Amino acid sequence: MSFNNKKLFITLLSLCTFQTYAAQCTAEILAKNKLNNFILSSQQTRTGIPKSISITIDSPDGYLRASIQSNFSQCGELIGGRMEEVKTSTSQKTVFTATSESQLNKTEFGWRIQLDSKGLVADKNSQKTTQVYRQTLEGIYQLNDKGIISRAVSRSVIAATKLEDNDKTAVSTIDYAFNSSGLLASAASEGSMAIDNNTVVYSYDVNHRLIKSQSPSTIEEFGYDNEGRELTMSKTQTYFTIEKNLATCEEWNSHGECISANMDITITPTDRTGKQYVNKHNAVMTAKYEYWN
């Protein structure tokens, strides 16, 4: 995996001998780490244990720029990392810029996540910039007695955009459930804000590959080629606008991981009169994998 990855993450471990590696990385540990990685980042690794993954996404027209850096232990555990994303939308009178930065770090009891996102509108004539929103979040992914993520707890602060308003604080939890095959079946979120109350349901094919995830606002679907490699990922997200992304892989590495993909992005916003219009963008995803073995 892949071009869907928005939350990938870091390790610094010394290189051990093959004998030490083999003794430590049992099949149970490898399976546990793969499952936790999937919960943290929707990442489905095929073969081999990644040492590091670097992903960049870039739009020629400047709409989307993103970078993701992650590193892993010798047993494939996702330890920590960083993601940065910038989206820039231009109209006749304004430029809207949405930025998001997140960090994930492994702790003794799970993973700690920090997120900072904001939106700014700049008037082309006056050059005045106005902050539309800003949200900071801190949370922790908690482990059960088997070392598998069972719950995530977070607290976020939504900054006031007017002098007469106060900042708002929101709390939420996510509970993870698994099917009879040990795969993630659902993620049920509850929180103090309406947008945080939803459930994501995951569906798999007979080979235990993810083919669909669905929540009230977002649908993701995955397609594979004859060799079982991830070929396409489509995502439809409906909030104030409808955004559809279709990523098609063009090149894979020797482990069957996508390292180059084209992305078609279609955004359908509604103006003040209620009229819908369509914005289209293209982006290219490139990825670099390093492996322990």
Secondary structure, DSSP 8 states (H G I E B T S, - for coil): --TT-SS----------HHHHHHH--HHHHHHHHHHHHHHH-----SS-EEEEEEEEE-TTSSEEEEEEEEE-TT--EEEEEEEEEEEEE-SSEEEEEEEEEEEEEETTEEEEEEEEEEEEEETTT--EEEEEEEEEEEEEEE-TTS-EEEEEEEEEE--SSTTS--EEEEEEEEEEE-TTS-EEEEEEEESSGGG-EEEEEEE-TTS-EEEEE-SSEEEEEEE-TTS-EEEEEEEEESSSEEEEEEEEEEE-TTS-EEEEEEEEEEE-B-TTS-B--EEEEEEEEEEEEE--
